[in-house]
């Protein structure tokens, strides 16, 4: 979905004229005091949008600082799911790893919500992203990632967790924390799941090893959370699964973005070579 199509959907919903904030899995616009998320025209995504709204309502009731919905139900506009959110006040500073860790501790302390949460389908998008990449990527690289996905799925299924399983954010990075005048809040709730809590912690370990997060920043995260997931024997398995998904995610941008293609090749080559310290560029 491109910006023009997303703006057409906004106009159909009577919400035209917004400023584009992000364009990725969703198109996100600021419209007055609201933030509007427009999803792709996929029937399955309406359920995901409705679940995100349910999660927001549940977190509000539990007192967890998180983005709040402005409407209780998702709209379906021109085949696209659309959700409305209260716009957060301006950030007073960038979010740090310790801000994320404190919010994760609060989320991880919650029991299951009164509605079902799916497991974290970390590898579920691999096939779709590789298909979107099409002929832009080497078929051998696509086959390698499919084989690696299948192997990772089997290994993840056999993990014995250290922490009690339960609700997780699913994409636990500082970019999904907003620090306003009243403190840090969680944003982007569409990947909230019920699964191994370690999923949320491996993300930052991977940021340290692959994306250049300074060691002292990672240690601040560990200190604020109270446990280092790298001490768990299953860490490498979850990390490998997330690396596989991250490679495939970049591939979808390869047909139109030469930098994405170069980054995809760099990531696949490092996995093939077993180089766990090769730096990847955020994308």
Protein Blocks (a to p, Z undefined) as FASTA:
>chain_A
ZZklmmmmmmmnopghiacfbdcfbccddehjbccddddddfklmmmmmmmmmmmmmmmm
nopacdddfbfbdcdeehiacdddddddddfbdcdfklmmmmmmmmmmpccdfbdcdddd
fklmmmmmmmmnmmmbcfklmmmmmmmmmmmmmmmmmpccfbdcdddehiacfklcccdf
kopcdehjllgccddfklmmmmmmmmmmmnopafklmmmmmmmnopafklpmklmmmmmm
mmmmmmmmmmmmmmmomklmmmmmmmmmmmmnopakbccddZZ
